[in-house]
Amino acid sequence: MSTTKNTALFFALGATVGGITALLLAPDKGKVTRQRIRERSDGLRHRGTARQWTGAVGDAFAAAKETYEHEKNNV
């Protein structure tokens, strides 16, 4: 087998084993877990949209770049 096929095989095997392990060790029933995931995702949705996060990251990057350029000029 080629390396790519081995990698794909081991990835699929790992995903299967991980999924089975998660099902066996899950602390709550599926209905409760799905409700908890739904509530958390709704909370994240209310915190901000992807566009707001992207803007915040862009602003932080611009500020870091400005600071870098300022310090580079001082050296």
N, CA and C atoms as a LAMMPS dump frame, in Angstrom:
ITEM: TIMESTEP
0
ITEM: NUMBER OF ATOMS
225
ITEM: BOX BOUNDS ff ff ff
-5.0000000000000000e+02 5.0000000000000000e+02
-5.0000000000000000e+02 5.0000000000000000e+02
-5.0000000000000000e+02 5.0000000000000000e+02
ITEM: ATOMS id mol type element x y z
1 1 1 N 0.827 -1.187 0
2 1 2 C 0 0 0
3 1 3 C 0.87 1.248 0
4 2 1 N 0.339 2.293 -0.606
5 2 2 C 1.09 3.536 -0.622
6 2 3 C 0.869 4.277 0.692
7 3 1 N 1.701 5.268 0.909
8 3 2 C 1.609 6.06 2.136
9 3 3 C 0.263 6.767 2.241
10 4 1 N -0.245 7.265 1.119
11 4 2 C -1.533 7.964 1.113
12 4 3 C -2.66 7.024 1.526
13 5 1 N -2.646 5.808 0.996
14 5 2 C -3.686 4.845 1.351
15 5 3 C -3.572 4.45 2.816
16 6 1 N -2.34 4.272 3.306
17 6 2 C -2.141 3.956 4.721
18 6 3 C -2.668 5.07 5.613
19 7 1 N -2.375 6.308 5.234
20 7 2 C -2.829 7.455 6.014
21 7 3 C -4.351 7.505 6.048
22 8 1 N -4.985 7.335 4.904
23 8 2 C -6.447 7.356 4.835
24 8 3 C -7.049 6.218 5.653
25 9 1 N -6.43 5.039 5.573
26 9 2 C -6.924 3.884 6.318
27 9 3 C -6.826 4.132 7.826
28 10 1 N -5.678 4.621 8.274
29 10 2 C -5.511 4.878 9.705
30 10 3 C -6.403 6.022 10.189
31 11 1 N -6.627 7.022 9.33
32 11 2 C -7.539 8.112 9.692
33 11 3 C -8.952 7.578 9.885
34 12 1 N -9.414 6.772 8.937
35 12 2 C -10.758 6.194 9.033
36 12 3 C -10.876 5.286 10.252
37 13 1 N -9.852 4.493 10.496
38 13 2 C -9.856 3.608 11.657
39 13 3 C -9.892 4.421 12.951
40 14 1 N -9.101 5.466 13.022
41 14 2 C -9.078 6.318 14.211
42 14 3 C -10.406 7.018 14.435
43 15 1 N -11.019 7.501 13.351
44 15 2 C -12.323 8.156 13.464
45 15 3 C -13.385 7.181 13.957
46 16 1 N -13.338 5.958 13.457
47 16 2 C -14.302 4.94 13.877
48 16 3 C -14.117 4.596 15.348
49 17 1 N -12.881 4.338 15.745
50 17 2 C -12.611 4 17.148
51 17 3 C -12.986 5.176 18.05
52 18 1 N -12.662 6.395 17.628
53 18 2 C -13.013 7.576 18.421
54 18 3 C -14.511 7.748 18.563
55 19 1 N -15.245 7.527 17.478
56 19 2 C -16.701 7.643 17.527
57 19 3 C -17.327 6.61 18.447
58 20 1 N -16.862 5.38 18.361
59 20 2 C -17.384 4.324 19.223
60 20 3 C -17.056 4.617 20.686
61 21 1 N -15.839 5.061 20.937
62 21 2 C -15.433 5.397 22.309
63 21 3 C -16.291 6.531 22.857
64 22 1 N -16.529 7.547 22.03
65 22 2 C -17.353 8.671 22.471
66 22 3 C -18.773 8.217 22.813
67 23 1 N -19.324 7.332 21.997
68 23 2 C -20.672 6.837 22.275
69 23 3 C -20.728 6.027 23.563
70 24 1 N -19.709 5.229 23.795
71 24 2 C -19.698 4.381 24.99
72 24 3 C -19.446 5.171 26.266
73 25 1 N -18.687 6.248 26.162
74 25 2 C -18.315 7.002 27.358
75 25 3 C -19.097 8.298 27.543
76 26 1 N -20.056 8.56 26.668
77 26 2 C -20.842 9.787 26.769
78 26 3 C -21.594 9.814 28.098
79 27 1 N -21.513 10.939 28.815
80 27 2 C -22.135 11.009 30.131
81 27 3 C -23.661 11.127 30.102
82 28 1 N -24.221 11.621 29.005
83 28 2 C -25.669 11.833 28.921
84 28 3 C -26.242 11.096 27.718
85 29 1 N -27.577 11.012 27.701
86 29 2 C -28.265 10.437 26.555
87 29 3 C -28.135 11.384 25.373
88 30 1 N -28.319 10.856 24.18
89 30 2 C -28.177 11.645 22.958
90 30 3 C -29.062 12.867 22.918
91 31 1 N -30.312 12.725 23.384
92 31 2 C -31.238 13.846 23.363
93 31 3 C -30.736 14.987 24.238
94 32 1 N -30.216 14.65 25.406
95 32 2 C -29.688 15.661 26.328
96 32 3 C -28.446 16.321 25.731
97 33 1 N -27.576 15.529 25.135
98 33 2 C -26.346 16.053 24.53
99 33 3 C -26.674 16.984 23.368
100 34 1 N -27.613 16.59 22.506
101 34 2 C -28.001 17.445 21.383
102 34 3 C -28.589 18.757 21.868
103 35 1 N -29.389 18.714 22.937
104 35 2 C -29.971 19.935 23.495
105 35 3 C -28.874 20.847 24.039
106 36 1 N -27.899 20.27 24.717
107 36 2 C -26.791 21.049 25.269
108 36 3 C -25.974 21.695 24.15
109 37 1 N -25.721 20.951 23.067
110 37 2 C -24.982 21.499 21.922
111 37 3 C -25.775 22.638 21.295
112 38 1 N -27.083 22.443 21.148
113 38 2 C -27.943 23.472 20.565
114 38 3 C -27.91 24.748 21.406
115 39 1 N -27.993 24.61 22.721
116 39 2 C -27.972 25.774 23.605
117 39 3 C -26.637 26.51 23.525
118 40 1 N -25.549 25.771 23.496
119 40 2 C -24.227 26.406 23.418
120 40 3 C -24.027 27.103 22.082
121 41 1 N -24.501 26.487 20.993
122 41 2 C -24.335 27.117 19.686
123 41 3 C -25.194 28.375 19.588
124 42 1 N -26.385 28.367 20.196
125 42 2 C -27.21 29.572 20.218
126 42 3 C -26.511 30.678 21
127 43 1 N -25.855 30.312 22.095
128 43 2 C -25.123 31.298 22.885
129 43 3 C -23.99 31.918 22.094
130 44 1 N -23.271 31.098 21.342
131 44 2 C -22.186 31.621 20.514
132 44 3 C -22.716 32.518 19.409
133 45 1 N -23.86 32.143 18.856
134 45 2 C -24.452 32.945 17.791
135 45 3 C -24.825 34.331 18.307
136 46 1 N -25.293 34.416 19.54
137 46 2 C -25.686 35.698 20.108
138 46 3 C -24.474 36.558 20.485
139 47 1 N -23.335 35.931 20.695
140 47 2 C -22.13 36.694 21.078
141 47 3 C -21.579 37.504 19.92
142 48 1 N -21.775 37.078 18.739
143 48 2 C -21.268 37.846 17.604
144 48 3 C -21.24 37.033 16.342
145 49 1 N -21.311 37.733 15.244
146 49 2 C -21.285 37.058 13.956
147 49 3 C -19.845 36.87 13.504
148 50 1 N -19.68 36.055 12.503
149 50 2 C -18.343 35.808 11.948
150 50 3 C -17.74 37.096 11.405
151 51 1 N -18.572 37.938 10.862
152 51 2 C -18.082 39.207 10.312
153 51 3 C -17.523 40.085 11.421
154 52 1 N -18.172 40.107 12.575
155 52 2 C -17.67 40.894 13.702
156 52 3 C -16.341 40.333 14.191
157 53 1 N -16.256 38.993 14.283
158 53 2 C -15.008 38.375 14.722
159 53 3 C -13.901 38.662 13.73
160 54 1 N -14.199 38.567 12.434
161 54 2 C -13.197 38.832 11.412
162 54 3 C -12.706 40.268 11.511
163 55 1 N -13.616 41.199 11.745
164 55 2 C -13.229 42.599 11.903
165 55 3 C -12.339 42.806 13.111
166 56 1 N -12.664 42.148 14.204
167 56 2 C -11.864 42.28 15.422
168 56 3 C -10.476 41.711 15.223
169 57 1 N -10.387 40.572 14.543
170 57 2 C -9.079 39.963 14.276
171 57 3 C -8.277 40.86 13.344
172 58 1 N -8.923 41.405 12.336
173 58 2 C -8.237 42.318 11.408
174 58 3 C -7.722 43.553 12.114
175 59 1 N -8.529 44.108 13.009
176 59 2 C -8.105 45.283 13.777
177 59 3 C -6.911 44.957 14.663
178 60 1 N -6.952 43.799 15.316
179 60 2 C -5.84 43.387 16.182
180 60 3 C -4.573 43.183 15.365
181 61 1 N -4.723 42.588 14.179
182 61 2 C -3.569 42.373 13.318
183 61 3 C -2.977 43.706 12.867
184 62 1 N -3.833 44.642 12.494
185 62 2 C -3.36 45.952 12.052
186 62 3 C -2.63 46.674 13.187
187 63 1 N -3.155 46.577 14.397
188 63 2 C -2.499 47.212 15.542
189 63 3 C -1.15 46.569 15.828
190 64 1 N -1.089 45.258 15.722
191 64 2 C 0.183 44.558 15.952
192 64 3 C 1.2 44.938 14.884
193 65 1 N 0.751 45.038 13.646
194 65 2 C 1.653 45.411 12.56
195 65 3 C 2.168 46.833 12.754
196 66 1 N 1.293 47.731 13.173
197 66 2 C 1.694 49.114 13.425
198 66 3 C 2.726 49.186 14.55
199 67 1 N 2.502 48.433 15.608
200 67 2 C 3.446 48.394 16.715
201 67 3 C 4.783 47.833 16.259
202 68 1 N 4.743 46.783 15.45
203 68 2 C 5.97 46.177 14.931
204 68 3 C 6.755 47.192 14.109
205 69 1 N 6.072 47.875 13.203
206 69 2 C 6.743 48.856 12.351
207 69 3 C 7.337 49.986 13.196
208 70 1 N 6.631 50.427 14.202
209 70 2 C 7.109 51.5 15.087
210 70 3 C 8.37 51.049 15.816
211 71 1 N 8.341 49.849 16.373
212 71 2 C 9.491 49.344 17.117
213 71 3 C 10.668 49.061 16.177
214 72 1 N 10.38 48.603 14.97
215 72 2 C 11.439 48.342 14.009
216 72 3 C 12.162 49.644 13.653
217 73 1 N 11.411 50.719 13.507
218 73 2 C 12.003 52.018 13.194
219 73 3 C 12.818 52.567 14.369
220 74 1 N 12.422 52.226 15.581
221 74 2 C 13.171 52.676 16.762
222 74 3 C 14.502 51.974 16.918
223 75 1 N 14.575 50.756 16.414
224 75 2 C 15.813 49.999 16.528
225 75 3 C 16.74 50.463 15.471
